Amino acid sequence: MSEITAEFLAKKYHMLSVGEVRALKKMAERVPEGGTIVNIGAGSGTSALAFLEARPDCRMFTIDKRKGKLIAELSAISGTSCQWQENYRQIKGESVEVAKGWNTDWRFAGTGLIDLLFIDDDHSPDYLAEEIEAWEDHVRDGGMIMFHDYGTVHPPHAAVKAVVDAWMEKRGLRKILRERFTVAVPIPAWGRYLEQNDLDYYVQMLAEGKPFGFSRFSDGEWLALLGHIGQKNSNGCTFTLEVQDALFQVLENYHPYEHTVTRIAREKLGAEIGAFIEEYGIATEWTLGNVFEDAMKEGRLWPLINQLRSKRVMYVGPAYLKQIHEKFFRLVGYVEIPPQDAIKERDKIVANIIDMMAETDAEVIGFSGGHHAKVFIDEVWRLVTDQVTLIDFGSVWDGMLGVKSRKYIRQGAYDFEALFEKNIRGRPLDGESPPLLECANGLQPISFEKTSQPTLEDKRASPRPAQRGQAGLGGPLE
Ligand SMILES: C[S@@+](CC[C@H](N)C(=O)[O-])C[C@H]1O[C@@H](n2cnc3c(N)ncnc32)[C@H](O)[C@@H]1O
């Protein structure tokens, strides 16, 4: 019986720590039976042996540009029970080149997508960035990329963290494990390539007077859609069957404005969302929806606020957001919605919005109203299509108004006073604010005439996803 194990090699060669060997093995356990593991950088064979020990059922490739290293790897692990592992293949080649040939090279032909990729070879920033780009498409959705030397302070490895962080940021990914210098980054089962438009894109649309719609589905909306009925979101709204139904209709109707999903929803619920979209054949195209929140957190909202200051903007939200009128830009009208269960009054609220829009000649309507906002936006879009810009701002103003509605606000990581100054560029509104035309829900007469479009009842008749349990989805919602 051999004494040579991955932990033994770790202690002998110091390429990885014993903790890192265990981390590799732990992550390898997530690979589906008979899956594919690719280890770039053979070195002393420590990482290869860790994978072979953990998952002898998997197909494993190690890649190294130096033959000598591959020989060293083989000799290091010879004598172990993995020596003649049938599924273990060594590839001599340069990482980016091997990645480029992944689908065509006879050595991997038919291998398909990778379940776990471990990158531990050239650590220079440019090469690593190129390497990630070359390999990431070969990793399956729901797979994993692990990196070594993340956070090492010594050059040239010191750049690994910055490159990996920039990639995660761009892709909206996050790491799930960090053990010394090893990090594991899961690739969500759905929506890996969601792109986020820049703030400039919306600023430009406003500047050019081109109406657009922007709706934001965060974890609360998805939990409701996925059938976690009875749970509450962060503002205390309960996910009812009515909410689920209404949101489902929004997706099923798919009006062609921008539907976005937030990072947190994708991170927490990516796999479930993917399965849901597939199961119900939802054709909606998605982008990433953190653009306003990101800009706010970085004090970059000014160009947007500047545009909004030049437009006739009305707002739909709970009472406390009327402060927007004096603090950020002027509003021509405000439709107040109840902080909870606004869905129950949806027809009346939508009618009030349309009414006020006509009365105020609004060019932009801002919305903040949790899952109700998506439903109102969709209804308004259906009724007025391209006449007005509809923006779901979510909780973007809350921190700057001192309202602790979200975890990131409560945690105190941001100086919202300073952010307020930056976001409005320290420029208060000049002149007197005109009186705000207000419409508290239920208090205003409604002059709105129903159209001959299908009624909500008609639309609700189509099947919706089943109610599911709440298991495994604790944690605060954003
Ligand atoms: C730090 S060692 C890998 C250590 C190994 N993971 C272990 O556990 O022992 C880095 C390896 O990457 C290889 N390498 C460097 N640049 C490479 C590239 N561009 N393509 C392929 N292999 C490369 C080197 O030859 C070296 O064997």
The ligand as a Tripos MOL2 file, in Angstrom:
@<TRIPOS>MOLECULE
LIG
   27    29     1     0     0
SMALL
NO_CHARGES

@<TRIPOS>ATOM
      1 C1          2.7910   26.0560   -9.9060 C.3       1 LIG1
      2 S1          2.9950   24.8050  -11.0250 S.3       1 LIG1
      3 C2          1.5690   23.8510  -10.8490 C.3       1 LIG1
      4 C3          1.5220   23.1100   -9.5540 C.3       1 LIG1
      5 C4          0.5590   21.9470   -9.5220 C.3       1 LIG1
      6 N1         -0.8210   22.3820   -9.6040 N.3       1 LIG1
      7 C5          0.7680   21.1030   -8.3050 C.2       1 LIG1
      8 O1         -0.1900   20.8720   -7.5650 O.co2     1 LIG1
      9 O2          1.8970   20.6340   -8.1120 O.co2     1 LIG1
     10 C6          2.7470   25.6280  -12.5490 C.3       1 LIG1
     11 C7          2.8740   24.7420  -13.7800 C.3       1 LIG1
     12 O3          2.2750   25.4210  -14.8630 O.3       1 LIG1
     13 C8          3.0150   25.1700  -16.0410 C.3       1 LIG1
     14 N2          2.7500   26.2630  -16.9910 N.ar      1 LIG1
     15 C9          3.1560   27.5530  -16.9140 C.ar      1 LIG1
     16 N3          2.6570   28.2690  -17.9180 N.ar      1 LIG1
     17 C10         1.8860   27.4440  -18.6400 C.ar      1 LIG1
     18 C11         1.0820   27.6040  -19.8020 C.ar      1 LIG1
     19 N4          0.9900   28.7730  -20.4180 N.pl3     1 LIG1
     20 N5          0.4200   26.5250  -20.2730 N.ar      1 LIG1
     21 C12         0.5480   25.3310  -19.6740 C.ar      1 LIG1
     22 N6          1.2770   25.1140  -18.5700 N.ar      1 LIG1
     23 C13         1.9640   26.1520  -18.0640 C.ar      1 LIG1
     24 C14         4.4350   25.0880  -15.5700 C.3       1 LIG1
     25 O4          5.2160   24.3230  -16.4660 O.3       1 LIG1
     26 C15         4.2870   24.4340  -14.2020 C.3       1 LIG1
     27 O5          4.4430   23.0520  -14.2660 O.3       1 LIG1
@<TRIPOS>BOND
     1     1     2 1
     2     2     3 1
     3     2    10 1
     4     3     4 1
     5     4     5 1
     6     5     6 1
     7     5     7 1
     8     7     8 2
     9     7     9 1
    10    10    11 1
    11    11    12 1
    12    11    26 1
    13    12    13 1
    14    13    14 1
    15    13    24 1
    16    14    15 ar
    17    14    23 ar
    18    15    16 ar
    19    16    17 ar
    20    17    18 ar
    21    17    23 ar
    22    18    19 1
    23    18    20 ar
    24    20    21 ar
    25    21    22 ar
    26    22    23 ar
    27    24    25 1
    28    24    26 1
    29    26    27 1
@<TRIPOS>SUBSTRUCTURE
     1 LIG1         1 GROUP 0 **** ****
